[in-house]
Amino acid sequence: MELTQQQDAWLRLLRCPALGAAAVRRAVERLGSVEAVVGANPRVWREAGFNDAAVSALTRLPAADVDDVAWLQGPNRQLIGWDSEDYPALLRRSASPPPALFVVGDPTLLWRPQIAVVGSRNPSPGGRDNASAFARGLARDGWLVSSGLADGIDAAAHRAALDAGQPTLAVVGTGPDRVYPASNRALAEDIAAHGAIVSEFLPGTGARREHFPRRNRILAGLSLGTLVVEAGTRSGALITARLASECGRETFAIPGSIHNPMARGCHQLIRQGAALVETVQEVIDGLAPVAAELADALRARLQADAKTDDKTGSRQRDAADERNEDPEYRRLWEALGHDPTGIDSLSERTGLTVETLSSMLLLMELDGRVSSHLGRYARAAS
């Protein structure tokens, strides 16, 4: 499989640290695509906001690294850039989003409503049990459980979601081809097969201490909320919770014993305004309003874009009519009921892949035929 021009351009830019993530995002927005950035000249680069050092680096931009190319050409691997329609909308709205993401597994999961479940790398037995119980309950309710693939709470949350028969998403602080800690390699393989692993770091990038706060900002930016299960006062989980709050997302914390040092971080968050939760349902109830608000906002934006002129609207009506007659859409319509149904169940009923169904359901939702809530779909009320 040959690289697309877009993939090649991103691999070249991401190997050039002199550019800076914010400058790359601005340039891509101003010039319209990453290919346009790579193919421009010094005058255009300066007009796009690059400083002299960046312009000098762009004039000597090397070819894509052969190891990067080899990794991307492997199975179930994606590079999603800032100029891609597949770049997750929630992350785009966050502070300092990465210009591109490497994904192993199912990239459509980045658009699923998700909650980050985080906490100590050395939890108490009770903390580990709580992480498993909450992750399992949230996954069964249709939420995508995300975490950072670390030992302790992270690993327990990922494993519980998988054991519940649901996907999970891991945001890592290494390249997408590395696993840290190495003891979680089997877990990482299961996540890649039944969920997704996400990284902003190039293949081959090893674990470095400064990478993990950067990992945490992506985890917070992708999620509608963050649940801190058990954490000390200097835990990285508190960074994720703070970043989530700065993104305007919900933060939840499970209280613990006053004698447990791993509960003090949660108590600190509660004093600072995080919601104290004791049951899975309390988390679900706390997330429902923001999930509905963000879904409505995204739907309204998509519909507004679709109505920019009468010709576009006419074409969309014609396309909707064609979808009504398409055999696969008819099969999906027959599989839908008035009770919300998860996409995995729809895949079993129709024989269609989850990726195909995600695209079909979004179009049917815009047509007004389907309603969605927390990753479940039903026929819209007439």
C-alpha positions in Angstrom: 0.0 0.0 0.0 1.4 3.3 -1.1 1.1 6.4 1.1 -1.3 9.1 0.1 0.1 12.6 -0.4 -1.6 13.7 2.8 0.1 10.9 4.8 3.5 11.6 3.3 3.2 15.3 4.1 2.2 14.6 7.7 5.1 12.2 8.3 7.6 14.7 6.9 6.2 17.6 9.1 6.0 15.6 12.3 9.7 14.7 12.0 10.6 18.4 12.1 10.5 19.5 15.7 11.5 23.1 14.8 8.0 23.8 13.5 5.9 23.5 16.7 2.5 22.0 17.0 0.5 25.3 17.2 2.3 26.7 14.2 1.6 23.6 12.2 -2.1 23.7 13.1 -2.4 27.4 12.1 -0.6 26.8 8.8 -2.8 23.9 7.9 -5.9 26.0 8.6 -4.7 29.0 6.6 -3.5 27.0 3.6 -6.2 24.4 3.7 -4.3 21.2 3.8 -1.0 19.7 4.9 0.0 19.1 1.3 -0.3 22.8 0.7 1.9 23.6 3.6 4.7 21.2 2.5 4.4 22.4 -1.1 4.5 26.2 -0.3 7.5 28.6 -0.5 9.2 30.7 2.1 7.0 33.8 1.5 3.8 31.7 2.0 5.3 30.0 5.0 6.0 33.4 6.7 2.5 34.6 5.8 1.1 31.4 7.4 2.8 32.3 10.7 6.1 30.3 10.7 9.1 32.1 12.1 12.5 32.2 10.5 13.8 29.0 12.2 10.7 27.1 11.0 11.0 28.5 7.5 14.6 27.4 7.4 13.6 23.9 8.5 10.9 23.7 5.9 13.3 24.5 3.1 15.3 21.4 4.1 12.4 19.1 4.9 13.5 15.5 4.5 11.6 12.7 2.9 9.3 10.6 5.1 11.2 8.3 7.4 11.2 4.7 6.1 10.4 3.3 9.6 7.4 5.7 9.9 6.2 4.6 6.4 6.7 0.9 7.3 4.6 1.3 10.5 1.8 3.1 8.8 1.5 0.5 6.1 0.8 -2.2 8.7 -2.7 -3.5 9.4 -5.2 -1.5 11.3 -3.1 1.6 11.5 -4.2 5.2 10.8 -2.7 8.7 10.8 -5.4 11.3 11.4 -4.2 14.8 10.8 -5.7 18.2 11.7 -7.0 18.6 8.1 -8.9 15.3 8.2 -12.7 15.1 8.7 -11.9 12.1 11.0 -10.1 14.3 13.5 -12.2 14.0 16.7 -14.4 17.0 17.3 -14.1 17.0 21.1 -10.3 17.0 20.9 -10.3 19.8 18.3 -12.1 21.9 20.9 -9.6 21.3 23.7 -6.6 23.3 24.7 -3.4 22.5 22.7 -4.7 19.6 20.6 -2.0 17.7 18.7 -1.7 18.3 15.0 -2.0 14.6 14.2 -2.8 11.3 15.9 -1.5 7.8 15.2 -4.1 5.1 15.8 -3.9 1.4 16.1 -7.3 -0.3 16.0 -10.7 1.2 15.3 -10.4 5.0 14.5 -14.2 5.5 14.7 -14.0 5.0 18.5 -12.5 8.5 18.8 -16.0 9.8 18.0 -17.7 7.7 20.6 -18.9 9.3 23.8 -16.2 8.4 26.3 -15.2 8.8 29.9 -11.6 8.6 31.1 -11.1 6.4 34.1 -7.8 7.2 35.8 -6.0 6.8 39.1 -3.0 5.5 41.0 -0.4 3.1 39.5 -0.3 1.4 42.9 -3.9 1.3 44.1 -5.3 -0.5 47.1 -7.2 -3.7 46.4 -10.4 -1.8 47.0 -9.4 0.9 44.5 -8.6 -1.7 41.9 -12.0 -3.3 42.5 -13.8 0.1 42.2 -12.0 0.8 38.9 -13.1 -2.5 37.5 -16.7 -2.2 38.8 -17.2 1.4 37.5 -15.5 0.7 34.1 -17.6 -2.4 33.6 -20.8 -0.6 34.4 -20.0 2.4 32.2 -19.0 0.1 29.3 -22.2 -1.9 29.6 -24.2 1.3 29.5 -22.7 2.3 26.2 -19.9 4.6 27.3 -16.4 4.1 25.8 -14.0 3.7 28.7 -10.6 5.4 28.0 -7.4 5.5 30.1 -3.7 5.7 29.8 -2.5 2.0 29.7 -0.5 2.5 32.9 -0.4 -0.1 35.7 -3.0 0.0 38.4 -6.3 1.8 37.9 -5.7 2.3 34.2 -5.1 -1.4 33.5 -8.0 -2.5 35.6 -10.4 -0.1 33.8 -9.2 -1.3 30.3 -9.4 -4.9 31.3 -12.9 -4.6 32.8 -14.3 -2.9 29.7 -12.9 -5.7 27.5 -14.1 -8.4 29.9 -17.6 -6.8 29.5 -17.4 -7.4 25.8 -16.9 -3.7 25.0 -14.1 -1.8 23.3 -11.8 0.5 25.3 -9.4 3.3 24.2 -5.9 3.8 25.4 -4.0 7.1 25.0 -0.3 6.4 25.4 2.8 8.4 26.1 5.0 6.5 23.7 5.0 5.9 20.0 2.0 3.7 18.8 4.4 0.8 18.4 5.7 0.8 21.9 4.2 -0.5 25.2 5.0 1.1 28.5 5.1 -0.6 30.9 6.2 -3.7 29.1 4.1 -5.8 31.5 1.0 -4.5 29.8 1.9 -5.8 26.3 -0.8 -8.5 26.3 -3.4 -5.9 27.4 -2.2 -3.5 24.7 -2.6 -6.3 22.1 -6.2 -6.9 23.3 -7.0 -3.2 23.2 -5.6 -2.9 19.6 -7.7 -5.9 18.5 -10.9 -4.8 20.3 -10.6 -1.1 20.7 -8.0 1.5 19.8 -4.6 2.8 20.9 -3.9 6.5 20.3 -0.7 8.5 20.4 0.6 11.8 19.1 4.2 10.5 19.1 5.9 9.1 16.1 6.6 5.3 15.9 9.7 4.3 17.7 9.3 7.0 20.4 10.1 5.6 23.8 8.7 6.4 27.3 9.9 9.8 28.7 8.6 11.4 31.8 7.6 14.6 30.0 5.4 12.7 27.6 2.9 11.6 30.1 1.4 15.0 30.9 1.0 15.5 27.2 -0.7 12.1 27.0 -3.0 13.2 29.8 -4.2 16.3 27.9 -5.3 14.2 24.9 -7.1 11.8 27.3 -8.9 14.7 28.9 -9.7 16.3 25.5 -11.2 13.2 24.0 -13.5 12.5 27.0 -16.7 14.1 28.1 -15.7 13.5 31.6 -12.9 12.1 33.9 -13.5 9.7 36.8 -10.6 9.6 39.3 -10.9 6.3 41.2 -8.0 6.5 43.7 -5.0 8.9 43.6 -2.4 10.5 45.8 -2.0 14.2 46.0 0.9 14.1 43.5 -0.7 11.6 41.1 -0.7 12.2 37.3 -4.5 11.4 37.5 -4.9 14.9 39.0 -3.3 16.4 36.0 -5.9 14.7 33.8 -8.7 15.9 36.0 -7.4 19.5 36.0 -7.0 19.4 32.2 -10.5 18.0 31.9 -11.9 20.9 34.0 -10.0 23.4 31.8 -11.6 21.9 28.8 -15.0 22.4 30.4 -15.6 18.7 30.9 -17.0 17.0 33.9 -14.8 15.6 36.7 -15.9 12.9 39.2 -14.1 11.5 42.2 -14.7 8.4 44.4 -14.2 9.1 48.1 -12.2 6.8 50.3 -11.0 6.3 53.8 -9.3 9.3 55.5 -6.5 6.8 56.5 -5.8 5.8 52.9 -3.1 8.1 51.3 -4.4 7.0 47.8 -7.8 8.7 48.6 -6.3 12.1 49.4 -6.1 13.2 45.8 -9.8 12.4 45.3 -10.7 14.3 48.4 -8.7 17.2 47.2 -10.6 17.2 43.9 -13.9 17.0 45.7 -13.0 20.1 47.7 -12.1 21.8 44.5 -15.5 21.1 43.0 -15.4 17.6 41.5 -18.6 15.6 41.8 -18.5 13.0 44.6 -19.8 9.7 43.2 -20.5 6.4 44.8 -22.3 4.6 42.0 -22.0 4.2 38.3 -25.5 5.7 37.8 -24.3 8.9 39.4 -21.6 9.2 36.8 -24.0 8.5 34.0 -26.5 11.0 35.3 -23.8 13.6 35.6 -22.6 13.1 32.0 -26.0 12.8 30.3 -26.7 16.6 30.0 -23.3 17.5 28.6 -23.4 14.5 26.2 -26.7 15.6 24.9 -25.5 19.2 24.6 -22.4 18.3 22.7 -24.3 16.0 20.4 -26.8 18.7 19.6 -24.1 21.2 19.0 -22.2 18.9 16.6 -25.4 17.9 14.8 -26.5 21.6 14.4 -23.1 22.5 13.0 -23.1 19.6 10.5 -26.6 20.6 9.4 -25.7 24.3 9.1 -22.7 23.3 6.9 -25.0 21.1 4.8 -27.4 24.0 4.1 -24.8 26.6 2.8 -26.7 26.8 -0.4 -29.9 25.4 -2.0 -27.9 23.2 -4.4 -26.2 21.4 -1.6 -29.5 20.9 0.2 -31.1 19.5 -3.0 -28.2 17.1 -3.5 -28.5 15.9 0.1 -32.3 15.3 -0.3 -31.5 13.3 -3.4 -28.8 11.4 -1.5 -31.2 10.7 1.3 -33.7 9.3 -1.2 -31.0 7.1 -2.6 -30.1 5.9 0.9 -33.8 4.9 1.5 -33.6 2.6 -1.5 -30.2 1.2 -0.8 -30.3 -2.5 0.3 -27.8 -2.0 3.1 -29.7 1.0 4.5 -32.9 -0.9 4.4 -31.2 -3.8 6.2 -30.0 -1.3 8.9 -33.5 0.3 9.1 -35.1 -3.1 9.8 -32.5 -3.9 12.5 -33.3 -0.6 14.3 -36.1 -0.5 16.7 -37.7 2.1 19.0 -35.5 1.0 21.9 -31.9 2.3 21.8 -29.5 -0.4 20.5 -25.7 -0.5 20.7 -23.7 -0.4 17.5 -22.2 -3.9 18.2 -25.6 -5.4 18.3 -26.5 -3.6 15.1 -23.4 -5.1 13.5 -24.5 -8.6 14.5 -28.0 -8.1 13.2 -27.0 -6.6 9.8 -23.6 -8.3 9.1 -22.1 -4.8 8.5 -18.9 -3.6 10.1 -19.0 -1.1 12.9 -17.0 1.3 10.8 -19.6 1.1 8.0 -22.5 1.4 10.4 -21.0 4.5 12.1 -21.0 6.4 8.7 -24.5 5.1 7.8 -26.0 6.0 11.2 -24.5 9.5 11.1 -26.1 10.2 7.7 -29.4 8.7 8.8 -29.3 10.9 11.9 -28.8 14.0 9.7 -31.7 12.8 7.6 -33.8 12.8 10.8 -34.6 9.1 10.6 -32.4 8.0 13.6 -31.8 9.4 17.1 -28.7 8.6 19.2 -28.0 8.7 22.9 -24.7 7.6 24.5 -23.6 5.5 21.6 -27.0 3.7 21.1 -29.4 4.2 18.2 -33.1 4.0 17.6 -35.6 5.0 15.0 -36.4 8.7 15.5 -39.9 9.5 16.7 -42.1 10.5 13.8 
